[in-house]
């Protein structure tokens, strides 16, 4: 089973749907059991949606790198 470190390490790949179904299912199982990871994923999803609404488009290519830099600061 996937642990919290794996979720954090792969958070943006998960949000970008860059995993196969098997790996995504493992992440979903962990998120169903871990409130902390679930909250973090939901925070980042909401932030991306808000940015898309404000910008009217998908975040620029370099944004993924910026998210990784800012991720430790969480909520």
N, C-alpha and C positions, 0 to 999 in steps of 0.2 A: 504494500500500500504506500502511496505517496505521503511524504511528511511535509510539515510546514516549510522547511528550508527549500524543498523542491518546488513548492508552490511559489514562494517568493523569487526563487531563481528563474522560474519560467513564467512568471505572471504575464508578461507582455506577449509572449508567444501564445499563451492561453487566450488572452483577450483578442489577439489577432487571428484566432482560429488556425494556427499553424501546426496543430497536432493532429495525428490520426485519431480515429474514433476510439481506439483502445486507450490511448494515453489520455484523451479528453475525458473518457469515462472514469478513469482512475482519479483525475483531478476533481471531477464532480462528486465522487464518493467522499473524498477528503473534505471538500467544501460543505457537504451535507452534515459532516460530523464536527467540523471545527469552525466555531463562530468567528474567531479572530481572523482566520484566512478568508472566510466568506465576507466579512465586513470589509476587508482590504480590497478584495476583488470588486465588490459592489461600489466602493468609493472610486476606484479607478474607472470603472464603467461609467459611473455618473459624471466624472470629470471629463472623460472623452466625449460623452454625449453633449455636455454643456459647451465644450469647445467647438464641436461640430455645429451646434445651434448658433453660437455667436459668430463663427467664421462663415457659416453657410456652406462649408465643404469639409472634407476629411482633413485631419491634421497633416502638415507637411511631412516629407520623408524624414527629416532630422528630428522630428518630435519624439520618435521612439527612443532615441538616445537620451533626450532630455528627460523623458519619463523615468528612465533607469537611474539617472542622476538624482532625481527628486524622490524616488520611491522610498528611501529610508526615512523620509520625513513624514510619510503616511498622512493620516488625518490631521 
